[in-house]
Amino acid sequence: MRNPEYAVARRLLARSSDSDPDPPRPPRPLDRLPWDIAQTEFGVQGAEFMSEFGRVLATQRQMQMRAEVLDSQ
């Protein structure tokens, strides 16, 4: 895919045009956060942005943990 951020931007715009969108469904451990409150406080786009950002952070942390395990062996 030439522009991977296009899918995220398109999804944000689609979700912001919904009259009553569902809260984002992020992976564990982010699924335990109160996304309905975040959506109320920051709006649909803000909550979706935080969900995507959290997903990136969680993925990066998992990659770091794998590298630490490999280094320790």
Jmol script that loads the backbone (N, CA, C; Angstrom):
load data "model"
ATOM      1  N   MET A   1       0.854  -1.178   0.000  1.00  0.00           N
ATOM      2  CA  MET A   1       0.000   0.000   0.000  1.00  0.00           C
ATOM      3  C   MET A   1       0.898   1.239   0.000  1.00  0.00           C
ATOM      4  N   ARG A   2       0.649   2.142  -0.907  1.00  0.00           N
ATOM      5  CA  ARG A   2       1.504   3.319  -1.034  1.00  0.00           C
ATOM      6  C   ARG A   2       1.320   4.312   0.098  1.00  0.00           C
ATOM      7  N   ASN A   3       0.106   4.490   0.553  1.00  0.00           N
ATOM      8  CA  ASN A   3      -0.182   5.451   1.619  1.00  0.00           C
ATOM      9  C   ASN A   3      -0.954   4.759   2.735  1.00  0.00           C
ATOM     10  N   PRO A   4      -0.247   4.105   3.658  1.00  0.00           N
ATOM     11  CA  PRO A   4      -0.970   3.366   4.705  1.00  0.00           C
ATOM     12  C   PRO A   4      -1.796   4.269   5.616  1.00  0.00           C
ATOM     13  N   GLU A   5      -1.422   5.537   5.741  1.00  0.00           N
ATOM     14  CA  GLU A   5      -2.190   6.435   6.606  1.00  0.00           C
ATOM     15  C   GLU A   5      -3.535   6.809   5.994  1.00  0.00           C
ATOM     16  N   TYR A   6      -3.706   6.561   4.712  1.00  0.00           N
ATOM     17  CA  TYR A   6      -4.967   6.881   4.049  1.00  0.00           C
ATOM     18  C   TYR A   6      -6.125   6.101   4.665  1.00  0.00           C
ATOM     19  N   ALA A   7      -5.910   4.835   4.972  1.00  0.00           N
ATOM     20  CA  ALA A   7      -6.972   4.017   5.551  1.00  0.00           C
ATOM     21  C   ALA A   7      -7.402   4.558   6.909  1.00  0.00           C
ATOM     22  N   VAL A   8      -6.449   4.994   7.707  1.00  0.00           N
ATOM     23  CA  VAL A   8      -6.775   5.549   9.029  1.00  0.00           C
ATOM     24  C   VAL A   8      -7.541   6.855   8.864  1.00  0.00           C
ATOM     25  N   ALA A   9      -7.092   7.729   7.975  1.00  0.00           N
ATOM     26  CA  ALA A   9      -7.770   9.010   7.754  1.00  0.00           C
ATOM     27  C   ALA A   9      -9.183   8.795   7.224  1.00  0.00           C
ATOM     28  N   ARG A  10      -9.330   7.857   6.304  1.00  0.00           N
ATOM     29  CA  ARG A  10     -10.652   7.569   5.748  1.00  0.00           C
ATOM     30  C   ARG A  10     -11.589   7.029   6.826  1.00  0.00           C
ATOM     31  N   ARG A  11     -11.066   6.154   7.697  1.00  0.00           N
ATOM     32  CA  ARG A  11     -11.874   5.602   8.776  1.00  0.00           C
ATOM     33  C   ARG A  11     -12.279   6.696   9.771  1.00  0.00           C
ATOM     34  N   LEU A  12     -11.350   7.618  10.072  1.00  0.00           N
ATOM     35  CA  LEU A  12     -11.670   8.731  10.975  1.00  0.00           C
ATOM     36  C   LEU A  12     -12.795   9.599  10.407  1.00  0.00           C
ATOM     37  N   LEU A  13     -12.700   9.905   9.124  1.00  0.00           N
ATOM     38  CA  LEU A  13     -13.741  10.735   8.505  1.00  0.00           C
ATOM     39  C   LEU A  13     -15.078  10.014   8.481  1.00  0.00           C
ATOM     40  N   ALA A  14     -15.070   8.727   8.197  1.00  0.00           N
ATOM     41  CA  ALA A  14     -16.314   7.968   8.158  1.00  0.00           C
ATOM     42  C   ALA A  14     -16.948   7.902   9.540  1.00  0.00           C
ATOM     43  N   ARG A  15     -16.118   7.674  10.562  1.00  0.00           N
ATOM     44  CA  ARG A  15     -16.646   7.578  11.925  1.00  0.00           C
ATOM     45  C   ARG A  15     -17.161   8.928  12.413  1.00  0.00           C
ATOM     46  N   SER A  16     -16.533  10.017  12.002  1.00  0.00           N
ATOM     47  CA  SER A  16     -16.988  11.327  12.470  1.00  0.00           C
ATOM     48  C   SER A  16     -18.296  11.730  11.816  1.00  0.00           C
ATOM     49  N   SER A  17     -18.624  11.149  10.651  1.00  0.00           N
ATOM     50  CA  SER A  17     -19.878  11.483   9.998  1.00  0.00           C
ATOM     51  C   SER A  17     -21.042  10.641  10.519  1.00  0.00           C
ATOM     52  N   ASP A  18     -20.764   9.555  11.255  1.00  0.00           N
ATOM     53  CA  ASP A  18     -21.832   8.747  11.850  1.00  0.00           C
ATOM     54  C   ASP A  18     -22.532   9.545  12.943  1.00  0.00           C
ATOM     55  N   SER A  19     -23.843   9.373  13.046  1.00  0.00           N
ATOM     56  CA  SER A  19     -24.581  10.112  14.069  1.00  0.00           C
ATOM     57  C   SER A  19     -24.337   9.552  15.467  1.00  0.00           C
ATOM     58  N   ASP A  20     -24.182   8.234  15.601  1.00  0.00           N
ATOM     59  CA  ASP A  20     -23.933   7.617  16.903  1.00  0.00           C
ATOM     60  C   ASP A  20     -22.928   6.477  16.725  1.00  0.00           C
ATOM     61  N   PRO A  21     -21.639   6.804  16.536  1.00  0.00           N
ATOM     62  CA  PRO A  21     -20.661   5.750  16.281  1.00  0.00           C
ATOM     63  C   PRO A  21     -20.347   4.941  17.537  1.00  0.00           C
ATOM     64  N   ASP A  22     -19.973   3.695  17.314  1.00  0.00           N
ATOM     65  CA  ASP A  22     -19.534   2.839  18.413  1.00  0.00           C
ATOM     66  C   ASP A  22     -18.149   3.271  18.862  1.00  0.00           C
ATOM     67  N   PRO A  23     -17.820   3.051  20.143  1.00  0.00           N
ATOM     68  CA  PRO A  23     -16.456   3.340  20.592  1.00  0.00           C
ATOM     69  C   PRO A  23     -15.459   2.441  19.854  1.00  0.00           C
ATOM     70  N   PRO A  24     -14.209   2.862  19.726  1.00  0.00           N
ATOM     71  CA  PRO A  24     -13.227   2.037  19.033  1.00  0.00           C
ATOM     72  C   PRO A  24     -13.002   0.715  19.757  1.00  0.00           C
ATOM     73  N   ARG A  25     -12.562  -0.298  19.000  1.00  0.00           N
ATOM     74  CA  ARG A  25     -12.284  -1.613  19.587  1.00  0.00           C
ATOM     75  C   ARG A  25     -10.789  -1.899  19.496  1.00  0.00           C
ATOM     76  N   PRO A  26     -10.024  -1.337  20.416  1.00  0.00           N
ATOM     77  CA  PRO A  26      -8.575  -1.542  20.373  1.00  0.00           C
ATOM     78  C   PRO A  26      -8.182  -2.902  20.960  1.00  0.00           C
ATOM     79  N   PRO A  27      -6.939  -3.326  20.717  1.00  0.00           N
ATOM     80  CA  PRO A  27      -6.463  -4.601  21.252  1.00  0.00           C
ATOM     81  C   PRO A  27      -6.195  -4.503  22.750  1.00  0.00           C
ATOM     82  N   ARG A  28      -5.951  -5.660  23.375  1.00  0.00           N
ATOM     83  CA  ARG A  28      -5.591  -5.681  24.791  1.00  0.00           C
ATOM     84  C   ARG A  28      -4.261  -4.996  24.975  1.00  0.00           C
ATOM     85  N   PRO A  29      -3.965  -4.337  26.003  1.00  0.00           N
ATOM     86  CA  PRO A  29      -4.739  -4.002  27.188  1.00  0.00           C
ATOM     87  C   PRO A  29      -5.567  -2.735  27.019  1.00  0.00           C
ATOM     88  N   LEU A  30      -5.560  -2.157  25.826  1.00  0.00           N
ATOM     89  CA  LEU A  30      -6.295  -0.904  25.607  1.00  0.00           C
ATOM     90  C   LEU A  30      -7.800  -1.095  25.650  1.00  0.00           C
ATOM     91  N   ASP A  31      -8.274  -2.327  25.521  1.00  0.00           N
ATOM     92  CA  ASP A  31      -9.714  -2.568  25.531  1.00  0.00           C
ATOM     93  C   ASP A  31     -10.339  -2.348  26.907  1.00  0.00           C
ATOM     94  N   ARG A  32      -9.520  -2.218  27.931  1.00  0.00           N
ATOM     95  CA  ARG A  32     -10.041  -1.999  29.287  1.00  0.00           C
ATOM     96  C   ARG A  32     -10.278  -0.522  29.590  1.00  0.00           C
ATOM     97  N   LEU A  33      -9.905   0.364  28.686  1.00  0.00           N
ATOM     98  CA  LEU A  33     -10.073   1.800  28.916  1.00  0.00           C
ATOM     99  C   LEU A  33     -11.503   2.241  28.592  1.00  0.00           C
ATOM    100  N   PRO A  34     -12.006   3.277  29.249  1.00  0.00           N
ATOM    101  CA  PRO A  34     -13.388   3.736  29.023  1.00  0.00           C
ATOM    102  C   PRO A  34     -13.501   4.587  27.755  1.00  0.00           C
ATOM    103  N   TRP A  35     -13.591   3.930  26.608  1.00  0.00           N
ATOM    104  CA  TRP A  35     -13.601   4.642  25.339  1.00  0.00           C
ATOM    105  C   TRP A  35     -14.855   5.473  25.153  1.00  0.00           C
ATOM    106  N   ASP A  36     -15.961   5.089  25.773  1.00  0.00           N
ATOM    107  CA  ASP A  36     -17.168   5.904  25.644  1.00  0.00           C
ATOM    108  C   ASP A  36     -16.970   7.265  26.300  1.00  0.00           C
ATOM    109  N   ILE A  37     -16.248   7.305  27.413  1.00  0.00           N
ATOM    110  CA  ILE A  37     -15.957   8.581  28.071  1.00  0.00           C
ATOM    111  C   ILE A  37     -14.982   9.399  27.228  1.00  0.00           C
ATOM    112  N   ALA A  38     -13.970   8.743  26.668  1.00  0.00           N
ATOM    113  CA  ALA A  38     -13.016   9.451  25.804  1.00  0.00           C
ATOM    114  C   ALA A  38     -13.727  10.035  24.596  1.00  0.00           C
ATOM    115  N   GLN A  39     -14.670   9.286  24.043  1.00  0.00           N
ATOM    116  CA  GLN A  39     -15.411   9.771  22.882  1.00  0.00           C
ATOM    117  C   GLN A  39     -16.260  10.979  23.251  1.00  0.00           C
ATOM    118  N   THR A  40     -16.838  10.972  24.448  1.00  0.00           N
ATOM    119  CA  THR A  40     -17.632  12.114  24.903  1.00  0.00           C
ATOM    120  C   THR A  40     -16.749  13.334  25.139  1.00  0.00           C
ATOM    121  N   GLU A  41     -15.587  13.129  25.762  1.00  0.00           N
ATOM    122  CA  GLU A  41     -14.707  14.240  26.111  1.00  0.00           C
ATOM    123  C   GLU A  41     -13.932  14.801  24.918  1.00  0.00           C
ATOM    124  N   PHE A  42     -13.435  13.911  24.045  1.00  0.00           N
ATOM    125  CA  PHE A  42     -12.553  14.339  22.962  1.00  0.00           C
ATOM    126  C   PHE A  42     -13.190  14.271  21.588  1.00  0.00           C
ATOM    127  N   GLY A  43     -14.402  13.797  21.510  1.00  0.00           N
ATOM    128  CA  GLY A  43     -15.066  13.642  20.222  1.00  0.00           C
ATOM    129  C   GLY A  43     -14.677  12.326  19.569  1.00  0.00           C
ATOM    130  N   VAL A  44     -15.352  12.011  18.494  1.00  0.00           N
ATOM    131  CA  VAL A  44     -15.119  10.746  17.809  1.00  0.00           C
ATOM    132  C   VAL A  44     -13.708  10.692  17.252  1.00  0.00           C
ATOM    133  N   GLN A  45     -13.283  11.755  16.588  1.00  0.00           N
ATOM    134  CA  GLN A  45     -11.948  11.747  15.993  1.00  0.00           C
ATOM    135  C   GLN A  45     -10.865  11.678  17.056  1.00  0.00           C
ATOM    136  N   GLY A  46     -11.041  12.371  18.172  1.00  0.00           N
ATOM    137  CA  GLY A  46     -10.044  12.320  19.243  1.00  0.00           C
ATOM    138  C   GLY A  46      -9.919  10.941  19.846  1.00  0.00           C
ATOM    139  N   ALA A  47     -11.056  10.291  20.096  1.00  0.00           N
ATOM    140  CA  ALA A  47     -11.022   8.934  20.653  1.00  0.00           C
ATOM    141  C   ALA A  47     -10.418   7.950  19.660  1.00  0.00           C
ATOM    142  N   GLU A  48     -10.750   8.102  18.403  1.00  0.00           N
ATOM    143  CA  GLU A  48     -10.191   7.209  17.373  1.00  0.00           C
ATOM    144  C   GLU A  48      -8.685   7.430  17.243  1.00  0.00           C
ATOM    145  N   PHE A  49      -8.256   8.684  17.303  1.00  0.00           N
ATOM    146  CA  PHE A  49      -6.827   8.980  17.247  1.00  0.00           C
ATOM    147  C   PHE A  49      -6.095   8.336  18.417  1.00  0.00           C
ATOM    148  N   MET A  50      -6.654   8.482  19.624  1.00  0.00           N
ATOM    149  CA  MET A  50      -6.009   7.884  20.795  1.00  0.00           C
ATOM    150  C   MET A  50      -5.967   6.362  20.685  1.00  0.00           C
ATOM    151  N   SER A  51      -7.005   5.776  20.102  1.00  0.00           N
ATOM    152  CA  SER A  51      -7.026   4.331  19.911  1.00  0.00           C
ATOM    153  C   SER A  51      -5.915   3.886  18.965  1.00  0.00           C
ATOM    154  N   GLU A  52      -5.771   4.587  17.845  1.00  0.00           N
ATOM    155  CA  GLU A  52      -4.720   4.240  16.877  1.00  0.00           C
ATOM    156  C   GLU A  52      -3.335   4.466  17.477  1.00  0.00           C
ATOM    157  N   PHE A  53      -3.169   5.556  18.200  1.00  0.00           N
ATOM    158  CA  PHE A  53      -1.886   5.856  18.828  1.00  0.00           C
ATOM    159  C   PHE A  53      -1.542   4.793  19.874  1.00  0.00           C
ATOM    160  N   GLY A  54      -2.527   4.396  20.662  1.00  0.00           N
ATOM    161  CA  GLY A  54      -2.308   3.338  21.643  1.00  0.00           C
ATOM    162  C   GLY A  54      -1.956   2.019  20.989  1.00  0.00           C
ATOM    163  N   ARG A  55      -2.587   1.728  19.852  1.00  0.00           N
ATOM    164  CA  ARG A  55      -2.281   0.506  19.106  1.00  0.00           C
ATOM    165  C   ARG A  55      -0.822   0.509  18.647  1.00  0.00           C
ATOM    166  N   VAL A  56      -0.355   1.666  18.165  1.00  0.00           N
ATOM    167  CA  VAL A  56       1.046   1.778  17.724  1.00  0.00           C
ATOM    168  C   VAL A  56       1.990   1.598  18.915  1.00  0.00           C
ATOM    169  N   LEU A  57       1.672   2.237  20.030  1.00  0.00           N
ATOM    170  CA  LEU A  57       2.517   2.101  21.225  1.00  0.00           C
ATOM    171  C   LEU A  57       2.563   0.660  21.721  1.00  0.00           C
ATOM    172  N   ALA A  58       1.412  -0.005  21.741  1.00  0.00           N
ATOM    173  CA  ALA A  58       1.373  -1.392  22.204  1.00  0.00           C
ATOM    174  C   ALA A  58       2.179  -2.302  21.281  1.00  0.00           C
ATOM    175  N   THR A  59       2.085  -2.073  19.985  1.00  0.00           N
ATOM    176  CA  THR A  59       2.843  -2.877  19.025  1.00  0.00           C
ATOM    177  C   THR A  59       4.340  -2.661  19.210  1.00  0.00           C
ATOM    178  N   GLN A  60       4.748  -1.413  19.376  1.00  0.00           N
ATOM    179  CA  GLN A  60       6.168  -1.118  19.566  1.00  0.00           C
ATOM    180  C   GLN A  60       6.698  -1.744  20.850  1.00  0.00           C
ATOM    181  N   ARG A  61       5.907  -1.695  21.903  1.00  0.00           N
ATOM    182  CA  ARG A  61       6.336  -2.290  23.179  1.00  0.00           C
ATOM    183  C   ARG A  61       6.491  -3.802  23.050  1.00  0.00           C
ATOM    184  N   GLN A  62       5.572  -4.453  22.342  1.00  0.00           N
ATOM    185  CA  GLN A  62       5.688  -5.889  22.131  1.00  0.00           C
ATOM    186  C   GLN A  62       6.956  -6.227  21.359  1.00  0.00           C
ATOM    187  N   MET A  63       7.283  -5.417  20.361  1.00  0.00           N
ATOM    188  CA  MET A  63       8.504  -5.657  19.589  1.00  0.00           C
ATOM    189  C   MET A  63       9.735  -5.477  20.464  1.00  0.00           C
ATOM    190  N   GLN A  64       9.719  -4.487  21.358  1.00  0.00           N
ATOM    191  CA  GLN A  64      10.848  -4.276  22.262  1.00  0.00           C
ATOM    192  C   GLN A  64      10.993  -5.434  23.241  1.00  0.00           C
ATOM    193  N   MET A  65       9.871  -5.935  23.732  1.00  0.00           N
ATOM    194  CA  MET A  65       9.929  -7.046  24.666  1.00  0.00           C
ATOM    195  C   MET A  65      10.497  -8.299  23.997  1.00  0.00           C
ATOM    196  N   ARG A  66      10.128  -8.544  22.745  1.00  0.00           N
ATOM    197  CA  ARG A  66      10.675  -9.689  22.008  1.00  0.00           C
ATOM    198  C   ARG A  66      12.173  -9.545  21.827  1.00  0.00           C
ATOM    199  N   ALA A  67      12.617  -8.321  21.532  1.00  0.00           N
ATOM    200  CA  ALA A  67      14.053  -8.092  21.346  1.00  0.00           C
ATOM    201  C   ALA A  67      14.797  -8.303  22.671  1.00  0.00           C
ATOM    202  N   GLU A  68      14.193  -7.904  23.778  1.00  0.00           N
ATOM    203  CA  GLU A  68      14.832  -8.100  25.088  1.00  0.00           C
ATOM    204  C   GLU A  68      14.968  -9.584  25.415  1.00  0.00           C
ATOM    205  N   VAL A  69      13.955 -10.361  25.073  1.00  0.00           N
ATOM    206  CA  VAL A  69      14.001 -11.806  25.326  1.00  0.00           C
ATOM    207  C   VAL A  69      15.085 -12.453  24.492  1.00  0.00           C
ATOM    208  N   LEU A  70      15.194 -12.049  23.239  1.00  0.00           N
ATOM    209  CA  LEU A  70      16.234 -12.606  22.375  1.00  0.00           C
ATOM    210  C   LEU A  70      17.624 -12.220  22.853  1.00  0.00           C
ATOM    211  N   ASP A  71      17.767 -10.992  23.352  1.00  0.00           N
ATOM    212  CA  ASP A  71      19.071 -10.546  23.861  1.00  0.00           C
ATOM    213  C   ASP A  71      19.474 -11.299  25.122  1.00  0.00           C
ATOM    214  N   SER A  72      18.499 -11.665  25.947  1.00  0.00           N
ATOM    215  CA  SER A  72      18.823 -12.306  27.211  1.00  0.00           C
ATOM    216  C   SER A  72      19.233 -13.770  27.024  1.00  0.00           C
ATOM    217  N   GLN A  73      18.863 -14.352  25.901  1.00  0.00           N
ATOM    218  CA  GLN A  73      19.232 -15.740  25.650  1.00  0.00           C
ATOM    219  C   GLN A  73      20.607 -15.783  25.065  1.00  0.00           C
TER     220      GLN A  73
END
end "model"
wireframe off; spacefill off
backbone 0.3
color backbone group
